[in-house]
Every structure is written in C-alpha cells, then in structure tokens.
C-alpha cells in the first residue's frame, strides 16, 4: 500500500505531465473559450480568465493556467513557487524564505550550475519536455465508452472540460519574451479535457491568493501590466478546471482529493455546473455508467 507522500507525488506528477503544451497555448485562446462558454450558456457558465504576474519577467503578466487557483502562466514561475512553498528552497525567482526563524543557510539556496542553469530552470525544462497522458486505446474503442463520450458532450460536461486545444506557432515568444516556443511544442493539437479557467463548482475553499507568497515579497512594489487585484479577490471560491487526461489512474479526485470515485466527483459538481450535474443524475443507470466508463478511458 503506497504511503501518503507517494500518493501525493503521483498526483503531482500526473497533474504536470503535458504542461509544456498548456504553457504554449496563446492567452487569446483561453479568453475566447471563456467568451464562448458565457455566450453559449447565457451566462450560466463563465470561466474566469485571470491575468497573473510572470515572476521571471517583472512587469509582465499572462493568463494563469497552472495551480488550483491559476496562479501562474509560466512553468518557470510555477516551478520557483513550488520550490519555495512546497519544499522550502529559495531561488533567484523567490530569494526570500517564508520565515527567517532558525534559518542559517545562505540565500538563495538554489544556485546555478556550470551550465548557468539552476534546479528551477532544469525542472521547468523537464516539465516542458514531459509527454501528455495518453488514453486507454483499447477501452476507448468499446461501444459503451463511445456512447459515454457522446453523452459527456450532450449533457454539457465538455463546456468546461474542453476536449481539444492547440498551441501557438513555433518561434512565438511568451512569458514576457523570456521563452520561445520550440518546434516540439509549436502548433500542436492536444486533448486535455479541460479549459484551465476558474469556475465556481461549489467546492471552493474561500482562499484569495496572497501576492507575496506566489510572486515574491516585492510583488506589490512592481507595476504589473493588466493586473487587477479585484479579479484575484473575486476568485476566492473558484477553482481551476482540472484537466481529465490521465484521470483513470488518479487515486483521489477534485482539487482537495476528497472524492474517491469518478461518480462521486461528478455528482459533487454544483455552482456553475449544477444544471450539468442534474442532467447526469437524470440519466438512466446504463447511461451514467457509460459516462463513467468513458472517464475511465482518459
């Protein structure tokens, strides 16, 4: 039986696979998805686009897509944040400890190697090179799963769990011109089953992101383009749509890991997703099972 840390590591790694493609999606693509959602549901489902600071490019912002609160647009920013707040390792991006109590180590802890890159750089490179989770090819061809796939779209799950996204062209500069999309990531179509936008689905934690925690102690001293703090405050009960690729091998579901079954996670959706959940609950047992089997193929 795997221990808690092993399960946590597996969840983390599954959530990071393929994120190089997600980073390479143009900001405008996410804005267009949000607008289409709102229009097609007459304002019932409206994904929130959150522009967030890009830590490695002071003054620049991008559309958030990483983290439960969409707190980062860049994998390098996301990596630096994780190194500090998950592991207590400072870097050039986050040079200050969360607390100075009993701290005797020199700062930043994470220093560049002979190649000029530090661990945060290498970790971000690793994430960008990771392969997107694949489907269960055999299961996905069964009649039940194909019917479940059609029902998934019909009842409206696909509104937020968007099947297909496409990355910007190779050579495009993103993240405040600090990263150029390589050929391996440029103009690629992928299937995350997620919109990477913020939604209120009834499971929000009421937490508003703390600027200093995610963007450094000097976050408020920097003038960030297009940054609106009221947008951050309005997201307190919203959570990023979890992409469903690889969901079949996740032991715990939803942002808090409190749902243990695919059906349990499905019926837990409320808020913006209430109507879709009622449609699911109104299906017969065979059709509900078909949707669950479809999810097991992802």
Secondary structure, 3 states (H helix, E strand, C coil): CCCHHHHHHHHHHHHHCCHHHHHCCCHHHHHHHHHHHHHHCCCCCCCECCEEECCCCCCCEEECCECCCCCECCHHHHHHHHHHHCCCCCCCCCCCCCCCCCCCCCCCCCCCCCCCCCHHHHHHHHHHHCCCCCCCCCHHHCHHHHHHHHHHHHCCHHHCCCCCEECCCCCCEECCCCEECCCCCCCCEECCCCCCCEECCCCCCCCCCCHHHHHCCCHHHCCCCCCCHHHHHCCCCCEECCCCCCHHHCCCECCCCCECCHHHHHHHCCHHHHHHHHHHHCCCHHHHHHHHHHHHCC
